[in-house]
Amino acid sequence: MLSLRPSRRLCHSAAAAAISCVNSSATVSSSVQNPKRIEEPALIKLKSERDPEKLFHLFKANAHNRLVVENRFAFEDTVSRLAGAGRFDYIEELLEQQKALPQGRREGFIVRIIMLYGKAGMIKQSVDTFSNMHLFGCKRTVKSFNATLQVLVQTRDLEAIQAFFLEMPSKFHVELDVISLNIVIKALCEMCVLDRAYSIMVEMERVGIRPDVVTYTTLISAFYKSNRGEVGNGLWNLMVLKSCLPNLATFNVRVQYLVNRHRAWEANRLLKVMIKIRMKPDEVTYNLVIKGFFLIGDLKMAKRVYSALHGNGYKPNMKIYQTMIHYLCREDSRLSMKYVIMGRAPRRCWTLQLFVYYPCRNQSNQKKQPSSCSSEGLDFVGPFED
């Protein structure tokens, strides 16, 4: 007699498969009809949030999110907006929280914290962060020292800058470098304490920190701007004597000084010296020399330098066009100006409008200089004398 059990089992298994298929299709259809909402990334939320309090809590909630913490723009933008809203308490709480996290043991991250405090104008917190780096297991080097010094320079407090520069290195066993020297010298020059800046350069050289071309260029520029050209020239000669050759910025500082003193021919000779020693002038150099000849009323030489600019493969920038048109309008040299604009300038250049609307007037009372230049004395970079 045949048994019906296998057929019954087959029927039961077929029914179960049909039910499971119906259930799975129902689940898929329900998931398609009710899709799960995808949460926006934290970076997008931070960028779009405008309320300072919500921004603070959102950033604090993502303190462990590396996409947020390691994003320099997100960090700076958040601190900047909180500072704009005057919520310095929020800034301090966020940055102090970050210092206590594992990334607070990296000096590069602490340097960012120091700079962020500085951008928010929280100088005390910036200096305290540098002083307390050992408390959260971070090694202190000249990088964090220079960052704090750069922030401290914003205060323009001469005593505080000098005290930090002279006392902190020995206190925390930090070896200064030439960048530290350049930061403090630039700050002193901007505060017009030029003699003190020079003396610090001499003191640092005695302890083994040799000034570089940036150091000399900063000092030379500051002394020239203060009408102490003899000191600036002396520094140039000292720089060359110590085998520290001037760079393009140093030459441009010297050319600017000569142009301001209406010594265009000397500026032009210095331009030739640059070419001879293979120091390639830039558009700033040519613009200064062109302006120098215009200031002494020598239009012919100004146009010759402008033509030489094209001959050497340069393309004049807006500053050069502005200089040419400004002084040609003052001389009422319309044909020359038309040559400058229509023959050289781009068609859509704004100088075309300036050509139409700029008031032209004659100034015939300027002194003319001889249009010949001696080629003697071009074999050296210095010494310079006034």
C-alpha positions in Angstrom: 0.0 0.0 0.0 1.4 3.4 -1.0 2.0 6.0 1.6 0.7 9.6 1.3 3.3 11.1 3.7 5.8 12.3 1.1 3.2 14.1 -0.9 1.8 15.7 2.3 5.3 16.9 3.2 5.8 18.3 -0.3 2.5 20.2 -0.1 3.5 21.6 3.3 6.9 22.8 2.0 5.5 24.3 -1.1 2.9 26.2 1.0 5.6 27.5 3.4 7.8 28.7 0.5 4.8 30.5 -1.0 4.0 32.2 2.3 7.7 33.3 2.8 7.8 34.6 -0.8 4.7 36.7 -0.2 6.0 38.0 3.1 9.4 39.0 1.6 7.7 40.8 -1.3 5.5 42.6 1.1 8.5 43.7 3.1 10.3 44.9 0.0 7.3 46.9 -1.2 6.8 48.4 2.2 10.5 49.4 2.3 10.2 51.0 -1.1 7.0 52.9 -0.1 8.6 54.1 3.2 12.3 54.6 2.5 14.5 55.3 5.6 15.7 58.9 5.8 19.4 59.3 5.3 21.0 61.6 7.9 23.0 64.6 6.5 26.8 64.5 7.1 28.1 66.5 10.0 30.2 68.8 7.8 27.1 69.9 5.9 25.2 70.5 9.1 28.0 72.6 10.5 28.2 74.7 7.3 24.5 75.3 7.1 23.9 76.0 10.8 23.5 79.7 11.6 22.4 79.7 15.3 25.6 80.0 17.5 24.2 77.8 20.3 23.1 75.0 17.9 26.4 75.3 16.1 28.3 74.9 19.4 26.3 71.8 20.5 26.6 70.3 17.0 30.4 70.7 17.0 30.7 69.4 20.5 28.6 66.3 19.7 31.1 65.5 16.8 34.2 66.0 18.9 35.3 62.4 18.2 34.3 62.6 14.5 37.7 62.6 12.7 36.0 64.0 9.5 35.1 67.1 11.5 38.1 67.4 13.8 40.7 66.9 11.1 39.0 69.3 8.7 40.8 72.6 9.0 38.1 74.6 7.3 35.3 73.3 9.5 37.4 74.1 12.6 38.3 77.6 11.5 34.8 78.4 10.2 33.1 77.3 13.4 35.5 79.4 15.6 35.2 82.4 13.3 31.4 82.4 13.4 31.3 81.9 17.2 33.8 84.8 17.6 31.6 86.9 15.3 28.7 86.2 17.6 30.7 87.1 20.7 30.5 83.6 22.2 34.1 83.3 23.4 32.9 81.0 26.2 31.7 78.5 23.6 35.1 78.8 21.7 37.1 78.1 24.9 34.9 75.1 25.9 35.2 73.6 22.4 39.0 74.0 22.2 39.6 72.9 25.7 37.6 69.8 25.0 39.7 69.1 21.9 43.0 69.4 23.9 41.8 66.6 26.3 41.2 64.2 23.5 43.9 61.9 21.9 44.6 64.3 19.1 45.8 66.8 21.8 49.0 64.8 22.1 50.1 65.9 18.6 52.0 69.2 18.4 50.6 70.0 15.0 47.1 69.8 16.4 48.0 72.0 19.4 49.5 74.6 17.0 46.1 74.7 15.3 44.5 75.3 18.7 47.0 78.1 19.4 46.3 79.8 16.1 42.5 79.5 16.5 42.7 81.2 19.9 44.7 83.9 18.2 42.2 84.4 15.4 39.5 84.8 17.9 41.6 87.4 19.8 41.9 85.2 22.9 45.6 85.8 23.4 45.8 84.7 27.0 44.3 81.3 26.2 46.7 80.9 23.4 49.8 81.6 25.6 48.3 79.3 28.3 47.9 76.5 25.8 51.6 76.7 24.9 52.6 76.8 28.6 50.5 73.8 29.5 51.3 71.5 26.6 53.1 69.1 29.0 50.0 68.6 31.0 48.2 66.7 28.2 51.3 64.8 27.0 52.4 66.9 24.1 56.0 67.6 23.3 56.9 71.3 22.9 59.2 72.4 20.1 60.0 75.6 18.2 57.0 75.1 16.0 54.5 75.7 18.8 56.8 78.5 20.2 56.7 80.3 16.8 52.9 79.9 16.6 52.4 81.4 20.0 54.9 84.2 19.2 53.0 85.0 16.0 49.8 85.2 18.0 51.4 87.4 20.6 52.6 89.8 17.9 49.0 90.8 17.3 48.9 92.6 20.7 51.6 95.1 19.7 52.7 94.9 23.3 56.4 95.4 23.1 57.2 94.3 26.6 55.1 91.1 26.4 56.7 90.2 23.0 60.3 90.7 24.2 59.6 88.9 27.5 58.1 85.8 25.7 60.9 85.8 23.1 63.7 86.1 25.6 62.4 84.1 28.6 60.3 81.2 27.3 63.0 79.4 25.4 65.1 78.8 28.4 62.1 78.0 30.6 60.8 75.3 28.4 64.1 74.3 26.7 63.1 75.4 23.2 65.8 76.0 20.7 65.0 79.1 18.6 65.5 79.2 14.8 65.7 81.9 12.2 61.9 81.9 11.8 61.5 83.0 15.4 64.0 85.8 14.8 62.2 86.9 11.7 58.8 87.0 13.4 60.0 89.2 16.3 62.1 91.5 14.0 59.1 92.0 11.7 56.9 92.9 14.7 59.4 95.4 16.0 59.8 97.0 12.6 56.0 97.4 12.2 56.1 99.1 15.6 58.9 101.4 14.4 61.4 100.1 17.0 64.1 99.7 14.4 67.2 100.1 16.6 65.9 97.4 19.0 65.1 95.1 16.0 68.7 95.5 14.8 70.2 94.9 18.2 68.1 91.7 18.6 69.5 90.5 15.2 73.0 91.1 16.5 72.3 89.3 19.8 70.8 86.3 18.1 73.8 86.0 15.7 76.1 85.8 18.7 74.2 82.8 20.1 74.3 81.0 16.7 71.1 82.1 15.0 72.4 83.4 11.7 70.1 86.0 9.9 68.9 85.1 6.5 67.8 87.2 3.5 64.3 87.6 4.9 65.8 89.1 8.1 68.0 91.6 6.2 65.2 92.5 3.7 62.8 93.2 6.5 65.3 95.5 8.2 66.4 97.2 5.0 62.8 97.9 4.0 62.0 99.3 7.5 65.0 101.7 7.5 64.3 102.9 4.0 60.7 103.7 4.8 61.9 105.6 7.9 64.2 107.8 5.6 67.3 106.2 7.2 68.8 105.2 3.9 72.4 105.2 5.2 71.5 102.4 7.7 69.6 100.5 5.0 72.5 100.7 2.6 74.8 99.6 5.5 72.7 96.6 6.1 72.7 95.7 2.4 76.5 95.9 2.4 76.7 93.8 5.6 74.4 91.2 4.1 76.6 90.8 1.0 79.8 90.9 3.1 78.4 87.9 5.1 77.7 86.0 1.9 74.0 86.3 2.2 72.9 87.3 -1.3 69.9 89.5 -1.9 66.8 88.0 -3.5 64.2 89.6 -5.8 62.3 91.1 -2.8 65.5 92.8 -1.6 66.2 94.3 -5.0 62.6 95.5 -5.2 62.9 97.2 -1.8 66.0 99.0 -3.0 64.4 100.0 -6.3 61.3 101.3 -4.4 63.6 103.4 -2.2 65.4 105.0 -5.2 62.1 105.7 -7.0 60.7 107.4 -3.9 63.7 109.7 -3.8 63.3 110.5 -7.5 66.5 108.7 -8.4 65.1 106.8 -11.4 68.4 106.5 -13.2 70.0 104.7 -10.3 66.9 102.4 -10.2 67.3 101.7 -13.9 71.0 100.9 -13.4 70.0 98.5 -10.5 67.5 96.8 -12.9 70.4 96.2 -15.3 72.5 94.8 -12.5 69.7 92.3 -11.8 69.6 91.2 -15.4 73.4 90.9 -15.5 73.6 88.7 -12.4 70.7 86.6 -13.7 68.3 87.8 -11.0 65.1 87.9 -13.1 63.1 91.1 -12.5 59.4 90.8 -12.1 56.5 93.1 -13.1 56.8 94.9 -9.8 60.4 95.9 -10.6 59.5 97.2 -14.1 56.5 99.0 -12.7 58.6 100.8 -10.1 61.2 101.9 -12.7 58.5 103.1 -15.1 56.9 105.1 -12.3 60.3 106.5 -11.4 60.9 108.0 -14.8 57.4 109.4 -14.9 58.0 111.1 -11.5 61.1 112.9 -12.9 59.2 113.8 -16.1 61.1 111.6 -18.5 58.3 110.1 -20.6 60.7 108.9 -23.3 62.6 106.6 -20.9 59.4 105.4 -19.2 58.1 104.3 -22.6 61.5 102.7 -23.4 61.3 100.6 -20.2 57.7 99.7 -21.0 58.8 98.5 -24.5 61.7 96.6 -22.9 59.2 94.8 -20.7 57.5 93.4 -23.7 60.9 92.6 -25.4 61.9 90.5 -22.4 58.8 88.3 -22.7 56.7 89.8 -19.9 53.1 90.6 -20.0 52.2 93.8 -18.2 49.7 93.4 -15.4 47.0 95.8 -14.3 49.4 97.8 -12.1 51.6 98.6 -15.0 48.7 99.7 -17.2 47.4 101.8 -14.4 50.8 103.5 -14.0 51.2 104.2 -17.7 47.7 105.6 -18.2 47.8 107.6 -15.0 50.9 109.5 -15.9 50.3 109.7 -19.7 46.9 111.3 -18.9 48.7 113.9 -16.7 51.0 114.7 -19.6 48.1 114.7 -22.1 50.0 112.2 -24.3 46.9 110.8 -26.0 48.7 109.1 -28.9 51.0 107.3 -26.5 48.1 106.3 -24.3 46.2 105.0 -27.2 49.2 102.9 -28.2 49.4 101.5 -24.6 45.7 100.6 -24.4 44.7 99.6 -27.9 48.0 98.0 -28.9 48.9 96.1 -25.7 46.1 95.9 -23.2 43.4 93.3 -23.4 40.2 94.3 -25.3 38.1 94.0 -22.2 40.6 95.7 -20.0 39.1 98.2 -17.5 41.7 100.7 -18.7 39.6 101.4 -21.8 37.0 103.1 -19.6 39.7 105.0 -17.8 40.9 106.3 -21.2 37.5 107.7 -21.9 36.8 109.3 -18.6 40.1 110.2 -17.1 40.6 114.0 -17.0 43.7 114.9 -19.0 45.8 117.9 -18.1 49.2 119.3 -19.0 52.0 119.6 -16.5 55.0 121.2 -18.3 56.8 122.3 -15.2 58.6 119.0 -14.5 62.4 118.8 -14.9 63.8 116.7 -17.8 66.7 114.4 -17.3 69.2 113.4 -20.0 68.1 110.4 -22.0 71.4 108.6 -22.0 72.5 106.1 -19.3 76.1 105.1 -18.6 76.8 101.4 -18.4 79.7 101.8 -16.0 79.6 100.4 -12.5 77.2 97.5 -13.3 79.6 94.7 -12.3 78.6 94.7 -8.6 75.5 94.4 -6.4 77.0 96.7 -3.7 78.2 98.6 -1.8 75.5 101.3 -1.9 75.9 104.9 -0.7 73.6 107.9 -0.5 
